[in-house]
Amino acid sequence: MGDDTFFGAPSQKYGDGRPLYQKRGERAQVLAVALPARLGAWAEKIPVVVDDLAGLERMAQLAFCDVKVLLAAPAIEAFELYWVGPGTVY
């Protein structure tokens, strides 16, 4: 069986964001969470995906710890990596 990557439905467990799963065989692992409305303890280990600079700033406002944030850059088919902390983007 090959690898499969897919988005799940919005989940309260992940702040109403959409978990991005990678399935290997029978196991699925959360790789990132897209567009959460809230951050929880999961954000200490799981990256967040946002789609614009406003989303990046919002994650900085929500952050209670350092959070890895991936900003989607569809024009270049890539992601830009940022870290946010409480009120800070770096």
PyMOL Python script that loads the backbone (N, CA, C, O; Angstrom):
from pymol import cmd

cmd.read_pdbstr("""\
ATOM      1  N   MET A   1       0.834  -1.191   0.000  1.00  0.00           N
ATOM      2  CA  MET A   1       0.000   0.000   0.000  1.00  0.00           C
ATOM      3  C   MET A   1       0.872   1.245   0.000  1.00  0.00           C
ATOM      4  O   MET A   1       1.876   1.297   0.711  1.00  0.00           O
ATOM      5  N   GLY A   2       0.504   2.245  -0.785  1.00  0.00           N
ATOM      6  CA  GLY A   2       1.279   3.472  -0.875  1.00  0.00           C
ATOM      7  C   GLY A   2       0.855   4.499   0.145  1.00  0.00           C
ATOM      8  O   GLY A   2      -0.092   4.292   0.904  1.00  0.00           O
ATOM      9  N   ASP A   3       1.572   5.616   0.154  1.00  0.00           N
ATOM     10  CA  ASP A   3       1.234   6.726   1.041  1.00  0.00           C
ATOM     11  C   ASP A   3       0.066   7.501   0.452  1.00  0.00           C
ATOM     12  O   ASP A   3      -0.089   7.574  -0.767  1.00  0.00           O
ATOM     13  N   ASP A   4      -0.748   8.076   1.316  1.00  0.00           N
ATOM     14  CA  ASP A   4      -1.887   8.869   0.887  1.00  0.00           C
ATOM     15  C   ASP A   4      -1.972  10.079   1.808  1.00  0.00           C
ATOM     16  O   ASP A   4      -1.955   9.925   3.029  1.00  0.00           O
ATOM     17  N   THR A   5      -2.062  11.284   1.241  1.00  0.00           N
ATOM     18  CA  THR A   5      -2.172  12.514   2.017  1.00  0.00           C
ATOM     19  C   THR A   5      -3.512  13.157   1.694  1.00  0.00           C
ATOM     20  O   THR A   5      -3.880  13.296   0.527  1.00  0.00           O
ATOM     21  N   PHE A   6      -4.245  13.550   2.746  1.00  0.00           N
ATOM     22  CA  PHE A   6      -5.582  14.113   2.524  1.00  0.00           C
ATOM     23  C   PHE A   6      -5.986  14.987   3.701  1.00  0.00           C
ATOM     24  O   PHE A   6      -5.482  14.821   4.812  1.00  0.00           O
ATOM     25  N   PHE A   7      -6.910  15.928   3.447  1.00  0.00           N
ATOM     26  CA  PHE A   7      -7.466  16.770   4.495  1.00  0.00           C
ATOM     27  C   PHE A   7      -8.688  16.091   5.089  1.00  0.00           C
ATOM     28  O   PHE A   7      -9.493  15.500   4.369  1.00  0.00           O
ATOM     29  N   GLY A   8      -8.822  16.179   6.400  1.00  0.00           N
ATOM     30  CA  GLY A   8     -10.025  15.730   7.081  1.00  0.00           C
ATOM     31  C   GLY A   8     -11.002  16.884   7.201  1.00  0.00           C
ATOM     32  O   GLY A   8     -10.720  18.006   6.779  1.00  0.00           O
ATOM     33  N   ALA A   9     -12.135  16.595   7.773  1.00  0.00           N
ATOM     34  CA  ALA A   9     -13.147  17.628   8.024  1.00  0.00           C
ATOM     35  C   ALA A   9     -12.687  18.530   9.165  1.00  0.00           C
ATOM     36  O   ALA A   9     -11.873  18.112   9.989  1.00  0.00           O
ATOM     37  N   PRO A  10     -13.195  19.758   9.225  1.00  0.00           N
ATOM     38  CA  PRO A  10     -12.866  20.616  10.366  1.00  0.00           C
ATOM     39  C   PRO A  10     -13.146  19.881  11.675  1.00  0.00           C
ATOM     40  O   PRO A  10     -14.155  19.188  11.810  1.00  0.00           O
ATOM     41  N   SER A  11     -12.243  20.043  12.628  1.00  0.00           N
ATOM     42  CA  SER A  11     -12.321  19.279  13.867  1.00  0.00           C
ATOM     43  C   SER A  11     -12.179  20.188  15.082  1.00  0.00           C
ATOM     44  O   SER A  11     -11.275  21.022  15.138  1.00  0.00           O
ATOM     45  N   GLN A  12     -13.076  20.025  16.055  1.00  0.00           N
ATOM     46  CA  GLN A  12     -12.967  20.792  17.299  1.00  0.00           C
ATOM     47  C   GLN A  12     -11.664  20.466  18.006  1.00  0.00           C
ATOM     48  O   GLN A  12     -11.081  21.326  18.667  1.00  0.00           O
ATOM     49  N   LYS A  13     -11.200  19.222  17.869  1.00  0.00           N
ATOM     50  CA  LYS A  13      -9.950  18.804  18.501  1.00  0.00           C
ATOM     51  C   LYS A  13      -8.791  19.681  18.046  1.00  0.00           C
ATOM     52  O   LYS A  13      -7.859  19.927  18.812  1.00  0.00           O
ATOM     53  N   TYR A  14      -8.844  20.156  16.797  1.00  0.00           N
ATOM     54  CA  TYR A  14      -7.791  20.990  16.213  1.00  0.00           C
ATOM     55  C   TYR A  14      -8.269  22.418  15.976  1.00  0.00           C
ATOM     56  O   TYR A  14      -7.965  23.012  14.941  1.00  0.00           O
ATOM     57  N   GLY A  15      -9.015  22.969  16.928  1.00  0.00           N
ATOM     58  CA  GLY A  15      -9.430  24.372  16.877  1.00  0.00           C
ATOM     59  C   GLY A  15     -10.301  24.709  15.688  1.00  0.00           C
ATOM     60  O   GLY A  15     -10.245  25.829  15.181  1.00  0.00           O
ATOM     61  N   ASP A  16     -11.102  23.766  15.235  1.00  0.00           N
ATOM     62  CA  ASP A  16     -11.965  23.900  14.056  1.00  0.00           C
ATOM     63  C   ASP A  16     -11.173  24.017  12.757  1.00  0.00           C
ATOM     64  O   ASP A  16     -11.727  24.389  11.722  1.00  0.00           O
ATOM     65  N   GLY A  17      -9.890  23.704  12.807  1.00  0.00           N
ATOM     66  CA  GLY A  17      -9.077  23.651  11.591  1.00  0.00           C
ATOM     67  C   GLY A  17      -9.238  22.292  10.920  1.00  0.00           C
ATOM     68  O   GLY A  17      -9.825  21.365  11.479  1.00  0.00           O
ATOM     69  N   ARG A  18      -8.706  22.200   9.719  1.00  0.00           N
ATOM     70  CA  ARG A  18      -8.783  20.946   8.951  1.00  0.00           C
ATOM     71  C   ARG A  18      -7.455  20.208   9.064  1.00  0.00           C
ATOM     72  O   ARG A  18      -6.441  20.689   8.559  1.00  0.00           O
ATOM     73  N   PRO A  19      -7.441  19.046   9.719  1.00  0.00           N
ATOM     74  CA  PRO A  19      -6.194  18.297   9.827  1.00  0.00           C
ATOM     75  C   PRO A  19      -5.774  17.718   8.476  1.00  0.00           C
ATOM     76  O   PRO A  19      -6.599  17.213   7.714  1.00  0.00           O
ATOM     77  N   LEU A  20      -4.480  17.804   8.200  1.00  0.00           N
ATOM     78  CA  LEU A  20      -3.895  17.197   7.008  1.00  0.00           C
ATOM     79  C   LEU A  20      -3.281  15.881   7.458  1.00  0.00           C
ATOM     80  O   LEU A  20      -2.354  15.863   8.267  1.00  0.00           O
ATOM     81  N   TYR A  21      -3.797  14.790   6.934  1.00  0.00           N
ATOM     82  CA  TYR A  21      -3.354  13.456   7.327  1.00  0.00           C
ATOM     83  C   TYR A  21      -2.431  12.845   6.289  1.00  0.00           C
ATOM     84  O   TYR A  21      -2.535  13.131   5.097  1.00  0.00           O
ATOM     85  N   GLN A  22      -1.529  12.000   6.761  1.00  0.00           N
ATOM     86  CA  GLN A  22      -0.760  11.130   5.887  1.00  0.00           C
ATOM     87  C   GLN A  22      -1.072   9.712   6.339  1.00  0.00           C
ATOM     88  O   GLN A  22      -0.857   9.351   7.496  1.00  0.00           O
ATOM     89  N   LYS A  23      -1.575   8.926   5.418  1.00  0.00           N
ATOM     90  CA  LYS A  23      -1.925   7.548   5.732  1.00  0.00           C
ATOM     91  C   LYS A  23      -0.868   6.626   5.149  1.00  0.00           C
ATOM     92  O   LYS A  23      -0.537   6.697   3.965  1.00  0.00           O
ATOM     93  N   ARG A  24      -0.353   5.773   5.994  1.00  0.00           N
ATOM     94  CA  ARG A  24       0.596   4.738   5.580  1.00  0.00           C
ATOM     95  C   ARG A  24       0.023   3.414   6.033  1.00  0.00           C
ATOM     96  O   ARG A  24      -0.046   3.129   7.228  1.00  0.00           O
ATOM     97  N   GLY A  25      -0.381   2.618   5.082  1.00  0.00           N
ATOM     98  CA  GLY A  25      -1.028   1.362   5.442  1.00  0.00           C
ATOM     99  C   GLY A  25      -2.316   1.654   6.189  1.00  0.00           C
ATOM    100  O   GLY A  25      -3.185   2.366   5.687  1.00  0.00           O
ATOM    101  N   GLU A  26      -2.438   1.108   7.382  1.00  0.00           N
ATOM    102  CA  GLU A  26      -3.653   1.299   8.187  1.00  0.00           C
ATOM    103  C   GLU A  26      -3.557   2.504   9.124  1.00  0.00           C
ATOM    104  O   GLU A  26      -4.554   2.877   9.742  1.00  0.00           O
ATOM    105  N   ARG A  27      -2.382   3.116   9.241  1.00  0.00           N
ATOM    106  CA  ARG A  27      -2.181   4.217  10.183  1.00  0.00           C
ATOM    107  C   ARG A  27      -2.269   5.569   9.496  1.00  0.00           C
ATOM    108  O   ARG A  27      -1.788   5.740   8.376  1.00  0.00           O
ATOM    109  N   ALA A  28      -2.886   6.529  10.176  1.00  0.00           N
ATOM    110  CA  ALA A  28      -2.946   7.913   9.683  1.00  0.00           C
ATOM    111  C   ALA A  28      -2.343   8.819  10.744  1.00  0.00           C
ATOM    112  O   ALA A  28      -2.627   8.678  11.933  1.00  0.00           O
ATOM    113  N   GLN A  29      -1.505   9.754  10.301  1.00  0.00           N
ATOM    114  CA  GLN A  29      -0.833  10.692  11.197  1.00  0.00           C
ATOM    115  C   GLN A  29      -1.167  12.106  10.746  1.00  0.00           C
ATOM    116  O   GLN A  29      -1.206  12.385   9.548  1.00  0.00           O
ATOM    117  N   VAL A  30      -1.411  13.006  11.707  1.00  0.00           N
ATOM    118  CA  VAL A  30      -1.672  14.407  11.385  1.00  0.00           C
ATOM    119  C   VAL A  30      -0.335  15.097  11.103  1.00  0.00           C
ATOM    120  O   VAL A  30       0.549  15.129  11.958  1.00  0.00           O
ATOM    121  N   LEU A  31      -0.201  15.644   9.900  1.00  0.00           N
ATOM    122  CA  LEU A  31       1.017  16.356   9.500  1.00  0.00           C
ATOM    123  C   LEU A  31       0.951  17.837   9.814  1.00  0.00           C
ATOM    124  O   LEU A  31       1.963  18.445  10.165  1.00  0.00           O
ATOM    125  N   ALA A  32      -0.243  18.431   9.691  1.00  0.00           N
ATOM    126  CA  ALA A  32      -0.438  19.865   9.897  1.00  0.00           C
ATOM    127  C   ALA A  32      -1.934  20.116  10.088  1.00  0.00           C
ATOM    128  O   ALA A  32      -2.759  19.230   9.868  1.00  0.00           O
ATOM    129  N   VAL A  33      -2.263  21.331  10.498  1.00  0.00           N
ATOM    130  CA  VAL A  33      -3.662  21.732  10.641  1.00  0.00           C
ATOM    131  C   VAL A  33      -3.854  23.041   9.880  1.00  0.00           C
ATOM    132  O   VAL A  33      -3.145  24.019  10.120  1.00  0.00           O
ATOM    133  N   ALA A  34      -4.808  23.049   8.970  1.00  0.00           N
ATOM    134  CA  ALA A  34      -5.061  24.221   8.132  1.00  0.00           C
ATOM    135  C   ALA A  34      -6.144  25.106   8.731  1.00  0.00           C
ATOM    136  O   ALA A  34      -7.223  24.640   9.097  1.00  0.00           O
ATOM    137  N   LEU A  35      -5.831  26.387   8.820  1.00  0.00           N
ATOM    138  CA  LEU A  35      -6.774  27.445   9.165  1.00  0.00           C
ATOM    139  C   LEU A  35      -7.546  27.223  10.462  1.00  0.00           C
ATOM    140  O   LEU A  35      -8.773  27.321  10.469  1.00  0.00           O
ATOM    141  N   PRO A  36      -6.851  26.926  11.560  1.00  0.00           N
ATOM    142  CA  PRO A  36      -7.582  26.772  12.823  1.00  0.00           C
ATOM    143  C   PRO A  36      -8.080  28.116  13.354  1.00  0.00           C
ATOM    144  O   PRO A  36      -7.458  29.155  13.132  1.00  0.00           O
ATOM    145  N   ALA A  37      -9.205  28.078  14.055  1.00  0.00           N
ATOM    146  CA  ALA A  37      -9.736  29.282  14.698  1.00  0.00           C
ATOM    147  C   ALA A  37      -9.141  29.470  16.084  1.00  0.00           C
ATOM    148  O   ALA A  37      -9.142  30.575  16.627  1.00  0.00           O
ATOM    149  N   ARG A  38      -8.629  28.372  16.657  1.00  0.00           N
ATOM    150  CA  ARG A  38      -8.021  28.387  17.989  1.00  0.00           C
ATOM    151  C   ARG A  38      -6.809  27.472  17.984  1.00  0.00           C
ATOM    152  O   ARG A  38      -6.721  26.546  17.178  1.00  0.00           O
ATOM    153  N   LEU A  39      -5.878  27.737  18.885  1.00  0.00           N
ATOM    154  CA  LEU A  39      -4.730  26.861  19.049  1.00  0.00           C
ATOM    155  C   LEU A  39      -4.869  26.129  20.374  1.00  0.00           C
ATOM    156  O   LEU A  39      -5.362  26.679  21.359  1.00  0.00           O
ATOM    157  N   GLY A  40      -4.425  24.880  20.378  1.00  0.00           N
ATOM    158  CA  GLY A  40      -4.439  24.084  21.593  1.00  0.00           C
ATOM    159  C   GLY A  40      -3.062  23.495  21.818  1.00  0.00           C
ATOM    160  O   GLY A  40      -2.104  23.847  21.129  1.00  0.00           O
ATOM    161  N   ALA A  41      -2.967  22.601  22.781  1.00  0.00           N
ATOM    162  CA  ALA A  41      -1.684  21.965  23.091  1.00  0.00           C
ATOM    163  C   ALA A  41      -1.084  21.277  21.868  1.00  0.00           C
ATOM    164  O   ALA A  41       0.137  21.149  21.771  1.00  0.00           O
ATOM    165  N   TRP A  42      -1.914  20.838  20.947  1.00  0.00           N
ATOM    166  CA  TRP A  42      -1.439  20.181  19.723  1.00  0.00           C
ATOM    167  C   TRP A  42      -0.506  21.092  18.924  1.00  0.00           C
ATOM    168  O   TRP A  42       0.380  20.599  18.225  1.00  0.00           O
ATOM    169  N   ALA A  43      -0.690  22.424  19.015  1.00  0.00           N
ATOM    170  CA  ALA A  43       0.100  23.382  18.217  1.00  0.00           C
ATOM    171  C   ALA A  43       1.566  23.437  18.648  1.00  0.00           C
ATOM    172  O   ALA A  43       2.396  24.008  17.940  1.00  0.00           O
ATOM    173  N   GLU A  44       1.887  22.856  19.790  1.00  0.00           N
ATOM    174  CA  GLU A  44       3.283  22.799  20.220  1.00  0.00           C
ATOM    175  C   GLU A  44       4.089  21.838  19.353  1.00  0.00           C
ATOM    176  O   GLU A  44       5.311  21.962  19.261  1.00  0.00           O
ATOM    177  N   LYS A  45       3.410  20.878  18.715  1.00  0.00           N
ATOM    178  CA  LYS A  45       4.110  19.848  17.926  1.00  0.00           C
ATOM    179  C   LYS A  45       3.662  19.748  16.479  1.00  0.00           C
ATOM    180  O   LYS A  45       4.396  19.225  15.641  1.00  0.00           O
ATOM    181  N   ILE A  46       2.471  20.239  16.172  1.00  0.00           N
ATOM    182  CA  ILE A  46       1.921  20.105  14.821  1.00  0.00           C
ATOM    183  C   ILE A  46       1.896  21.472  14.147  1.00  0.00           C
ATOM    184  O   ILE A  46       1.331  22.414  14.703  1.00  0.00           O
ATOM    185  N   PRO A  47       2.502  21.608  12.949  1.00  0.00           N
ATOM    186  CA  PRO A  47       2.490  22.894  12.239  1.00  0.00           C
ATOM    187  C   PRO A  47       1.083  23.329  11.830  1.00  0.00           C
ATOM    188  O   PRO A  47       0.173  22.514  11.680  1.00  0.00           O
ATOM    189  N   VAL A  48       0.941  24.627  11.657  1.00  0.00           N
ATOM    190  CA  VAL A  48      -0.308  25.244  11.211  1.00  0.00           C
ATOM    191  C   VAL A  48      -0.098  25.747   9.789  1.00  0.00           C
ATOM    192  O   VAL A  48       0.981  26.237   9.456  1.00  0.00           O
ATOM    193  N   VAL A  49      -1.121  25.631   8.952  1.00  0.00           N
ATOM    194  CA  VAL A  49      -1.083  26.150   7.584  1.00  0.00           C
ATOM    195  C   VAL A  49      -2.084  27.303   7.478  1.00  0.00           C
ATOM    196  O   VAL A  49      -3.244  27.167   7.865  1.00  0.00           O
ATOM    197  N   VAL A  50      -1.622  28.432   6.951  1.00  0.00           N
ATOM    198  CA  VAL A  50      -2.494  29.586   6.692  1.00  0.00           C
ATOM    199  C   VAL A  50      -2.365  29.958   5.218  1.00  0.00           C
ATOM    200  O   VAL A  50      -1.430  29.538   4.535  1.00  0.00           O
ATOM    201  N   ASP A  51      -3.325  30.758   4.741  1.00  0.00           N
ATOM    202  CA  ASP A  51      -3.321  31.079   3.310  1.00  0.00           C
ATOM    203  C   ASP A  51      -3.031  32.538   2.983  1.00  0.00           C
ATOM    204  O   ASP A  51      -3.041  32.921   1.813  1.00  0.00           O
ATOM    205  N   ASP A  52      -2.773  33.357   4.001  1.00  0.00           N
ATOM    206  CA  ASP A  52      -2.419  34.753   3.728  1.00  0.00           C
ATOM    207  C   ASP A  52      -1.726  35.371   4.943  1.00  0.00           C
ATOM    208  O   ASP A  52      -1.667  34.764   6.012  1.00  0.00           O
ATOM    209  N   LEU A  53      -1.207  36.580   4.764  1.00  0.00           N
ATOM    210  CA  LEU A  53      -0.485  37.248   5.847  1.00  0.00           C
ATOM    211  C   LEU A  53      -1.391  37.572   7.032  1.00  0.00           C
ATOM    212  O   LEU A  53      -0.938  37.584   8.177  1.00  0.00           O
ATOM    213  N   ALA A  54      -2.648  37.831   6.764  1.00  0.00           N
ATOM    214  CA  ALA A  54      -3.592  38.088   7.861  1.00  0.00           C
ATOM    215  C   ALA A  54      -3.720  36.845   8.734  1.00  0.00           C
ATOM    216  O   ALA A  54      -3.810  36.952   9.957  1.00  0.00           O
ATOM    217  N   GLY A  55      -3.730  35.676   8.120  1.00  0.00           N
ATOM    218  CA  GLY A  55      -3.781  34.424   8.874  1.00  0.00           C
ATOM    219  C   GLY A  55      -2.532  34.222   9.712  1.00  0.00           C
ATOM    220  O   GLY A  55      -2.603  33.718  10.833  1.00  0.00           O
ATOM    221  N   LEU A  56      -1.400  34.609   9.175  1.00  0.00           N
ATOM    222  CA  LEU A  56      -0.140  34.516   9.909  1.00  0.00           C
ATOM    223  C   LEU A  56      -0.191  35.417  11.156  1.00  0.00           C
ATOM    224  O   LEU A  56       0.187  34.994  12.249  1.00  0.00           O
ATOM    225  N   GLU A  57      -0.655  36.641  10.984  1.00  0.00           N
ATOM    226  CA  GLU A  57      -0.789  37.567  12.109  1.00  0.00           C
ATOM    227  C   GLU A  57      -1.794  37.043  13.138  1.00  0.00           C
ATOM    228  O   GLU A  57      -1.597  37.187  14.345  1.00  0.00           O
ATOM    229  N   ARG A  58      -2.855  36.442  12.649  1.00  0.00           N
ATOM    230  CA  ARG A  58      -3.869  35.879  13.569  1.00  0.00           C
ATOM    231  C   ARG A  58      -3.260  34.783  14.419  1.00  0.00           C
ATOM    232  O   ARG A  58      -3.546  34.708  15.614  1.00  0.00           O
ATOM    233  N   MET A  59      -2.429  33.928  13.839  1.00  0.00           N
ATOM    234  CA  MET A  59      -1.790  32.859  14.610  1.00  0.00           C
ATOM    235  C   MET A  59      -0.876  33.445  15.679  1.00  0.00           C
ATOM    236  O   MET A  59      -0.779  32.895  16.775  1.00  0.00           O
ATOM    237  N   ALA A  60      -0.199  34.563  15.373  1.00  0.00           N
ATOM    238  CA  ALA A  60       0.640  35.223  16.375  1.00  0.00           C
ATOM    239  C   ALA A  60      -0.214  35.750  17.529  1.00  0.00           C
ATOM    240  O   ALA A  60       0.214  35.720  18.682  1.00  0.00           O
ATOM    241  N   GLN A  61      -1.407  36.228  17.224  1.00  0.00           N
ATOM    242  CA  GLN A  61      -2.308  36.712  18.266  1.00  0.00           C
ATOM    243  C   GLN A  61      -2.817  35.564  19.137  1.00  0.00           C
ATOM    244  O   GLN A  61      -3.038  35.738  20.336  1.00  0.00           O
ATOM    245  N   LEU A  62      -3.002  34.389  18.526  1.00  0.00           N
ATOM    246  CA  LEU A  62      -3.527  33.235  19.255  1.00  0.00           C
ATOM    247  C   LEU A  62      -2.449  32.442  19.996  1.00  0.00           C
ATOM    248  O   LEU A  62      -2.749  31.692  20.926  1.00  0.00           O
ATOM    249  N   ALA A  63      -1.201  32.614  19.579  1.00  0.00           N
ATOM    250  CA  ALA A  63      -0.112  31.774  20.092  1.00  0.00           C
ATOM    251  C   ALA A  63       0.110  31.957  21.593  1.00  0.00           C
ATOM    252  O   ALA A  63       0.115  33.078  22.102  1.00  0.00           O
ATOM    253  N   PHE A  64       0.288  30.849  22.279  1.00  0.00           N
ATOM    254  CA  PHE A  64       0.658  30.841  23.696  1.00  0.00           C
ATOM    255  C   PHE A  64       2.046  30.228  23.873  1.00  0.00           C
ATOM    256  O   PHE A  64       2.587  30.184  24.977  1.00  0.00           O
ATOM    257  N   CYS A  65       2.610  29.753  22.752  1.00  0.00           N
ATOM    258  CA  CYS A  65       3.944  29.150  22.720  1.00  0.00           C
ATOM    259  C   CYS A  65       4.483  29.374  21.301  1.00  0.00           C
ATOM    260  O   CYS A  65       3.788  29.943  20.459  1.00  0.00           O
ATOM    261  N   ASP A  66       5.702  28.935  21.036  1.00  0.00           N
ATOM    262  CA  ASP A  66       6.215  29.011  19.667  1.00  0.00           C
ATOM    263  C   ASP A  66       5.471  28.010  18.794  1.00  0.00           C
ATOM    264  O   ASP A  66       5.318  26.845  19.162  1.00  0.00           O
ATOM    265  N   VAL A  67       5.012  28.473  17.641  1.00  0.00           N
ATOM    266  CA  VAL A  67       4.231  27.646  16.721  1.00  0.00           C
ATOM    267  C   VAL A  67       4.840  27.762  15.337  1.00  0.00           C
ATOM    268  O   VAL A  67       5.121  28.864  14.866  1.00  0.00           O
ATOM    269  N   LYS A  68       5.045  26.624  14.682  1.00  0.00           N
ATOM    270  CA  LYS A  68       5.533  26.607  13.302  1.00  0.00           C
ATOM    271  C   LYS A  68       4.333  26.840  12.388  1.00  0.00           C
ATOM    272  O   LYS A  68       3.333  26.125  12.462  1.00  0.00           O
ATOM    273  N   VAL A  69       4.448  27.862  11.516  1.00  0.00           N
ATOM    274  CA  VAL A  69       3.354  28.210  10.609  1.00  0.00           C
ATOM    275  C   VAL A  69       3.862  28.178   9.181  1.00  0.00           C
ATOM    276  O   VAL A  69       4.906  28.749   8.864  1.00  0.00           O
ATOM    277  N   LEU A  70       3.113  27.505   8.326  1.00  0.00           N
ATOM    278  CA  LEU A  70       3.422  27.436   6.903  1.00  0.00           C
ATOM    279  C   LEU A  70       2.437  28.328   6.165  1.00  0.00           C
ATOM    280  O   LEU A  70       1.226  28.118   6.231  1.00  0.00           O
ATOM    281  N   LEU A  71       2.961  29.323   5.462  1.00  0.00           N
ATOM    282  CA  LEU A  71       2.144  30.239   4.669  1.00  0.00           C
ATOM    283  C   LEU A  71       2.121  29.709   3.243  1.00  0.00           C
ATOM    284  O   LEU A  71       3.162  29.617   2.594  1.00  0.00           O
ATOM    285  N   ALA A  72       0.942  29.363   2.760  1.00  0.00           N
ATOM    286  CA  ALA A  72       0.812  28.841   1.402  1.00  0.00           C
ATOM    287  C   ALA A  72       1.157  29.927   0.395  1.00  0.00           C
ATOM    288  O   ALA A  72       0.666  31.052   0.484  1.00  0.00           O
ATOM    289  N   ALA A  73       2.001  29.582  -0.556  1.00  0.00           N
ATOM    290  CA  ALA A  73       2.398  30.494  -1.632  1.00  0.00           C
ATOM    291  C   ALA A  73       2.082  29.799  -2.962  1.00  0.00           C
ATOM    292  O   ALA A  73       2.987  29.288  -3.622  1.00  0.00           O
ATOM    293  N   PRO A  74       0.802  29.777  -3.357  1.00  0.00           N
ATOM    294  CA  PRO A  74       0.422  29.011  -4.544  1.00  0.00           C
ATOM    295  C   PRO A  74       1.074  29.488  -5.836  1.00  0.00           C
ATOM    296  O   PRO A  74       1.252  28.696  -6.761  1.00  0.00           O
ATOM    297  N   ALA A  75       1.432  30.766  -5.917  1.00  0.00           N
ATOM    298  CA  ALA A  75       2.046  31.274  -7.154  1.00  0.00           C
ATOM    299  C   ALA A  75       3.358  30.561  -7.468  1.00  0.00           C
ATOM    300  O   ALA A  75       3.732  30.404  -8.630  1.00  0.00           O
ATOM    301  N   ILE A  76       4.049  30.132  -6.414  1.00  0.00           N
ATOM    302  CA  ILE A  76       5.317  29.422  -6.642  1.00  0.00           C
ATOM    303  C   ILE A  76       5.215  27.951  -6.225  1.00  0.00           C
ATOM    304  O   ILE A  76       6.219  27.243  -6.148  1.00  0.00           O
ATOM    305  N   GLU A  77       3.983  27.507  -5.959  1.00  0.00           N
ATOM    306  CA  GLU A  77       3.708  26.119  -5.584  1.00  0.00           C
ATOM    307  C   GLU A  77       4.593  25.662  -4.429  1.00  0.00           C
ATOM    308  O   GLU A  77       5.231  24.611  -4.492  1.00  0.00           O
ATOM    309  N   ALA A  78       4.617  26.475  -3.374  1.00  0.00           N
ATOM    310  CA  ALA A  78       5.458  26.178  -2.225  1.00  0.00           C
ATOM    311  C   ALA A  78       4.821  26.764  -0.963  1.00  0.00           C
ATOM    312  O   ALA A  78       3.747  27.364  -1.003  1.00  0.00           O
ATOM    313  N   PHE A  79       5.506  26.571   0.133  1.00  0.00           N
ATOM    314  CA  PHE A  79       5.117  27.148   1.412  1.00  0.00           C
ATOM    315  C   PHE A  79       6.290  27.945   1.951  1.00  0.00           C
ATOM    316  O   PHE A  79       7.448  27.578   1.750  1.00  0.00           O
ATOM    317  N   GLU A  80       5.985  29.041   2.637  1.00  0.00           N
ATOM    318  CA  GLU A  80       7.003  29.813   3.336  1.00  0.00           C
ATOM    319  C   GLU A  80       6.878  29.466   4.809  1.00  0.00           C
ATOM    320  O   GLU A  80       5.777  29.461   5.358  1.00  0.00           O
ATOM    321  N   LEU A  81       8.005  29.175   5.451  1.00  0.00           N
ATOM    322  CA  LEU A  81       8.003  28.779   6.851  1.00  0.00           C
ATOM    323  C   LEU A  81       8.230  29.984   7.752  1.00  0.00           C
ATOM    324  O   LEU A  81       9.157  30.765   7.539  1.00  0.00           O
ATOM    325  N   TYR A  82       7.384  30.125   8.753  1.00  0.00           N
ATOM    326  CA  TYR A  82       7.509  31.157   9.778  1.00  0.00           C
ATOM    327  C   TYR A  82       7.353  30.499  11.138  1.00  0.00           C
ATOM    328  O   TYR A  82       6.775  29.419  11.262  1.00  0.00           O
ATOM    329  N   TRP A  83       7.867  31.155  12.133  1.00  0.00           N
ATOM    330  CA  TRP A  83       7.587  30.807  13.517  1.00  0.00           C
ATOM    331  C   TRP A  83       6.848  31.976  14.110  1.00  0.00           C
ATOM    332  O   TRP A  83       7.186  33.129  13.843  1.00  0.00           O
ATOM    333  N   VAL A  84       5.833  31.691  14.920  1.00  0.00           N
ATOM    334  CA  VAL A  84       5.157  32.743  15.650  1.00  0.00           C
ATOM    335  C   VAL A  84       5.229  32.405  17.142  1.00  0.00           C
ATOM    336  O   VAL A  84       5.230  31.240  17.540  1.00  0.00           O
ATOM    337  N   GLY A  85       5.289  33.434  17.926  1.00  0.00           N
ATOM    338  CA  GLY A  85       5.210  33.321  19.370  1.00  0.00           C
ATOM    339  C   GLY A  85       4.120  34.268  19.822  1.00  0.00           C
ATOM    340  O   GLY A  85       3.525  34.947  18.985  1.00  0.00           O
ATOM    341  N   PRO A  86       3.838  34.341  21.090  1.00  0.00           N
ATOM    342  CA  PRO A  86       2.790  35.244  21.568  1.00  0.00           C
ATOM    343  C   PRO A  86       2.984  36.672  21.049  1.00  0.00           C
ATOM    344  O   PRO A  86       3.871  37.391  21.508  1.00  0.00           O
ATOM    345  N   GLY A  87       2.147  37.072  20.092  1.00  0.00           N
ATOM    346  CA  GLY A  87       2.186  38.412  19.538  1.00  0.00           C
ATOM    347  C   GLY A  87       3.331  38.707  18.586  1.00  0.00           C
ATOM    348  O   GLY A  87       3.511  39.862  18.200  1.00  0.00           O
ATOM    349  N   THR A  88       4.119  37.701  18.188  1.00  0.00           N
ATOM    350  CA  THR A  88       5.319  37.935  17.391  1.00  0.00           C
ATOM    351  C   THR A  88       5.408  36.968  16.209  1.00  0.00           C
ATOM    352  O   THR A  88       5.102  35.782  16.336  1.00  0.00           O
ATOM    353  N   VAL A  89       5.831  37.495  15.062  1.00  0.00           N
ATOM    354  CA  VAL A  89       6.157  36.667  13.915  1.00  0.00           C
ATOM    355  C   VAL A  89       7.653  36.797  13.689  1.00  0.00           C
ATOM    356  O   VAL A  89       8.170  37.912  13.622  1.00  0.00           O
ATOM    357  N   TYR A  90       8.356  35.679  13.571  1.00  0.00           N
ATOM    358  CA  TYR A  90       9.796  35.732  13.326  1.00  0.00           C
ATOM    359  C   TYR A  90      10.234  34.609  12.435  1.00  0.00           C
ATOM    360  O   TYR A  90      11.420  34.496  12.122  1.00  0.00           O
TER     361      TYR A  90
END
""", "prot")
cmd.dss("prot")
cmd.show_as("cartoon", "prot")
cmd.util.cbc("prot")
cmd.orient("prot")
